[in-house]
Amino acid sequence: LASVLDLHTKKIIGYAFSKTMDTELAIKAVENAYITQKPKNTVILHSDLGSQYTSSKFDDYLNEHNIVHSFSGKGCPYDNACIESFHATLKKEEVTLATYYDFDAARLAIFEYIEFWYNRKRLHSSIGYMTPQQLEDALRKTA
């Protein structure tokens, strides 16, 4: 799973599944976020220093879409802490509680967790005990 989190709303706005964590998977997750959010201005993407995020192919994709790439120095995880927290939450609330019989079953369960639970029902204290979708909807109304 590669995923993209909106730092303001805490919503998972893009993700992709694969059996391997490679550049293509990372690009697909960012592409899905870009397609769903349709940003009008430059956006900043925080990531770790994994090879999939530091490849020239990934960098080319970001440049084509006016996305500024940001990462902390080696051994300093601050830029990526929020998405790491999401992945830890996903593991605690879904993955460790389930048995997946194959890749497709796991992909479906994680899709349902993100789309129907995490983004739309799970309350976040950091955004005023709203769901990520509620906050995004409220921000769209005031824009």
WOHU-V190566 format. One record per residue. N is the residue number from 1. RES is the residue in three letters. D_LAST is the distance of its C-alpha to the last C-alpha in Angstrom with 2 decimals. Layout:
BEGIN
N	RES	D_LAST
N	RES	D_LAST
END
This chain:
BEGIN
1	LEU	31.73
2	ALA	29.34
3	SER	25.80
4	VAL	22.48
5	LEU	20.36
6	ASP	16.79
7	LEU	17.70
8	HIS	14.51
9	THR	14.43
10	LYS	18.17
11	LYS	17.78
12	ILE	20.45
13	ILE	18.66
14	GLY	21.89
15	TYR	25.57
16	ALA	28.95
17	PHE	32.42
18	SER	35.76
19	LYS	39.16
20	THR	38.89
21	MET	36.36
22	ASP	36.39
23	THR	34.34
24	GLU	33.69
25	LEU	32.22
26	ALA	29.92
27	ILE	28.78
28	LYS	28.23
29	ALA	25.99
30	VAL	23.81
31	GLU	23.97
32	ASN	22.84
33	ALA	19.80
34	TYR	19.03
35	ILE	19.56
36	THR	17.42
37	GLN	14.37
38	LYS	14.75
39	PRO	13.54
40	LYS	13.00
41	ASN	14.38
42	THR	17.29
43	VAL	17.23
44	ILE	19.92
45	LEU	22.17
46	HIS	24.48
47	SER	27.74
48	ASP	31.33
49	LEU	34.22
50	GLY	35.50
51	SER	37.19
52	GLN	34.71
53	TYR	31.93
54	THR	34.19
55	SER	35.70
56	SER	35.52
57	LYS	34.28
58	PHE	31.22
59	ASP	30.67
60	ASP	31.02
61	TYR	28.37
62	LEU	25.85
63	ASN	26.80
64	GLU	26.46
65	HIS	22.81
66	ASN	21.81
67	ILE	21.73
68	VAL	23.24
69	HIS	25.68
70	SER	26.30
71	PHE	29.11
72	SER	31.21
73	GLY	34.88
74	LYS	37.50
75	GLY	37.97
76	CYS	34.76
77	PRO	32.26
78	TYR	29.33
79	ASP	26.81
80	ASN	27.61
81	ALA	28.11
82	CYS	25.02
83	ILE	25.91
84	GLU	29.54
85	SER	28.65
86	PHE	26.96
87	HIS	30.11
88	ALA	32.32
89	THR	30.49
90	LEU	30.84
91	LYS	34.51
92	LYS	35.12
93	GLU	33.33
94	GLU	34.23
95	VAL	36.55
96	THR	39.33
97	LEU	39.46
98	ALA	40.02
99	THR	42.69
100	TYR	41.61
101	TYR	44.39
102	ASP	42.98
103	PHE	40.07
104	ASP	38.42
105	ALA	38.60
106	ALA	36.98
107	ARG	34.20
108	LEU	33.51
109	ALA	33.60
110	ILE	31.19
111	PHE	28.80
112	GLU	28.99
113	TYR	28.56
114	ILE	25.34
115	GLU	23.74
116	PHE	25.11
117	TRP	25.75
118	TYR	23.98
119	ASN	20.44
120	ARG	20.64
121	LYS	23.26
122	ARG	24.07
123	LEU	22.77
124	HIS	22.05
125	SER	23.09
126	SER	21.12
127	ILE	17.77
128	GLY	19.06
129	TYR	21.11
130	MET	18.34
131	THR	18.59
132	PRO	16.58
133	GLN	15.33
134	GLN	14.41
135	LEU	12.31
136	GLU	10.57
137	ASP	10.07
138	ALA	8.86
139	LEU	6.20
140	ARG	5.15
141	LYS	5.64
142	THR	3.82
143	ALA	0.00
END
